[in-house]
Amino acid sequence: MNILETKGLTKVYGGITANADIDFALPRGKITALIGPNGAGKSTFVGMVSGRTPATRGQVLFEGRDISTLPAHERIQLGIAYTFQITSIFPRLTVYENVAIAARRLFGKDPALLQTKITRALEKVDIAVHAEQIAGDLSYGHQRLLEIAMGLVQEPRVFILDEPTQGLAEAEVTGFIELIKSLAGDATILLIEHNMTVVMGAADWITVLDQGMVLANGTPEDIGSNAAVQAAYLGKTDA
């Protein structure tokens, strides 16, 4: 069963079509990767799904409900969390305080429960030991983990991870793959990622965008052997 779907989702900027008639499905409890070359329309599409970008036409359905006109904050309240390509932490606050800000909307009326939820989120991403450290002093990799903890503490039903491994050292990427896989089940994950090692290692299903349209859907094996995808994105063509 799909937790989120789009039907005919389209965005036109001043006569230029960024996305055209995208039909997309996000299977519940799975990791779906959205890939494509630069300029393929991934960011615009995710913006429309999250409510940060108004669609020109088409629908976004969440649990069968049409949420196409809901603003981003109301979609967050429904359980759609989104981490950005660039870390969006509060660098002058502690790690704990960052997660507390994200959690207060849900658990702020119960201090004991709030503390429990924060601690669990930090433990899930393995940075509880840094709870009292100033967030801006963390390594870049730990800042990315903090941002994921800020999303997790909201207990999202859909968790959109936008380039979570961008800027990470190769040694850190393996740990991120395992972390992302461990999150599936607790939340349905939409992963926007350029690193094909991450995509092939973590995703259950892949959707490929090219020139604002869906080029292909399939398992990692399907996508890896798809000639059209190879030509458009993976940099391979038949000799």
N, C-alpha and C positions, 0 to 999 in steps of 0.2 A: 504494500500500500504506500502511496506517495503522501508525504506530509506537506509538500509545497509543489505547486505547478505554475507555469506561465503559459498563457495562450495568446498567440499573435502579438507578443510584446514588441513594441516598436518605439524608437526614439529618433526624432528628426530635429536637427539643429539648423535653423535657417536654410532649409532646403537640402541639407546634407544628412543622409540617413546613417546613424551610428549603429542602430540595431534594426533588423527587419523581420517581423513576424516570427519571433522566437517562441517555439513550443518546447517546453523544458519540464522535466519531472525530477524531483528529489526524493529518492526512496527512503522511507523511514528507517532510522537506525543505521544507515550506511554512510560511507565516505564517498562522495561524488566530487571528482576533480573537474574544474572548468579550465581548459587550456586554449591556447591560440597565440599566434604571433602578435607582436606589438601593433596596436591599432585595430585589433580584431573586434573590439567592442566589449571586452570583458568587464571593464570598470563601469561602463555605462549600464550594462545589463545588471550587474550587482547593485548599482545605485538604485535602479528601478525596483529590484526585489526588496531592498532594505528600506525603501521609501525616501532616500536622500535625493533621488532624481525622479521628477514626475514623468510618467510615460506619455508619449503622444497618443498611443492607442494600445489596446490589448488589456489583458487581465493578469493579476497575480492572485493565486488562490492558496490559502493557508488552511489546512485541515478542512478543505472544501468550502471555506468562506472566502468571498471576494474581498480582498483587502486593498484593491488597486488605488483607492482614494485616501487610504489612511496615511497620516504623516509618520515619519521615522519613529518618533517617540512612542506612538501607539503600537507600532509593530514590535518595538522592544518589549512593551508590556505584555504582548501576546506570547513572547518567548523567542524572538529573533535577535540574536546577538551578533555583533560584527566587529572584528579587529581590523585595523587599517594596515596598509603597506608600510607606513612609517609609524613608529611607536608613538602612542598617544597617552603616555603616562604623565603623572604630575611629578616632575623631577625633583622638586624641593620637599616633597613629603616622603615619609617612610614607605617601605613596601607594604606594610600592614595598612597604613592609612589610605594608600591607593586602592587597595581591594575593598576597604571599608566604604569608601565613597561609592563604589559600584554596587555594594551590597545593601546599603541603607534603605534604598527604595523598597526592597522586599522585606528586610528583616530588622529595620531600624527601631521598631517598637519593642523588640525583645533583645536586650543587650547580650544575654547569655547565648541565645541562638545566633545572633550576629557574629559573636566571637567564634563560635563553633564552625559556622559556614566559612568564615575567612580563613581559619586555620586549615580546614579541609581543602579549600581551593589552593592554598599555598603548598600543602603537602602533595596534592595531586600533580603539581608541576615541579615539585622537588626544590622549592626555594624557601621553605619555612624557616630555614636557618638564617635567612637574610631579612626576616620580618621587620627588624628594627633599623635596618640600614636605609640611608637616604637613597631613593630610587634612582636619582641622577648619577649616583656613584657606582651603580651596577654595571657589569659588562654589558655589551650590546645584546648578547645571547640571553642573559638573565632578564634584561628589560623586555625582550620578546616573550619570555616565559611569564613575566609579571602581567603583561597585557592579556595573555591567554587566561591567567588566573582571574583577572578582572572580568573577563567574559564568563568564565565558568561559574563564578560565585553567583551570577544571576540565574543559574540553573536553566540555561536556554534549551528550547526544544529544537531549534535550528541554530547552529553555530557557523558563521561565515568567517573563514580564515583567509585573509587577503595577503598573499605572499609571505607566509609566516617564517620562511627560511631565508628571506632576502637579507643579504649582508652577513650571514653566518659563515663561520669557518666550516670546512668540509667535515672536520671531526665532530662538530655540533649537530650536523644534519642528521646523522644516524639516530641520535637521541630524540630529535624532533619527530622523526618518522614513527618511532615507538610510542611517543607521547600522543601523537595524533590518532594512532590506531587504538590506543587505550581509551580515548574519549568516545569513540563510536559506541553506540548502544545507549550511553547516558544521554547523548545528543546526536541528532542527525547533522552531519558535517558537509558543508560546501567549501571545498578547498580550491582557491585560485592560486596557481603556482606555475612558475616557469621551469623550476628544477625537475627534470623528468625522472631523476632518481627518486625524488620524493613522490611524484605522481605515481610512478609504476610500483613503488614500494608500499604505498599507503592506500591508494584508491580502490574501491570495489567497482566503480563505474566512472567513465570519463565522457564528458561532452566537449567537443572541439568547436570553437568559433573561428570563423574566417570571414573578413570583410563584413562583419556585423550580422552574419547568419550562421546557423548551425551547419557545420560541415559533416560531422559524424558523431555517433553515439556508440558506446560499446565498452566491453571489458578492457583492461589493460592489454590483454593479448590481441583483442580485435583491433584496437587503436594502433598498437605497435606494428601490425602487419598491413594497415590500411594505406594503399598507395596514394590516395588523395591527401591524407594527413601527412604522409612522409614528404610529399611535394610541397605542401603549403606551410608546414611547421617544423617537421623533424629534419629538414634539410637533406632529404634523400630523394633521388629519382631513379627510375629504371634506366640502366645503361643502354 
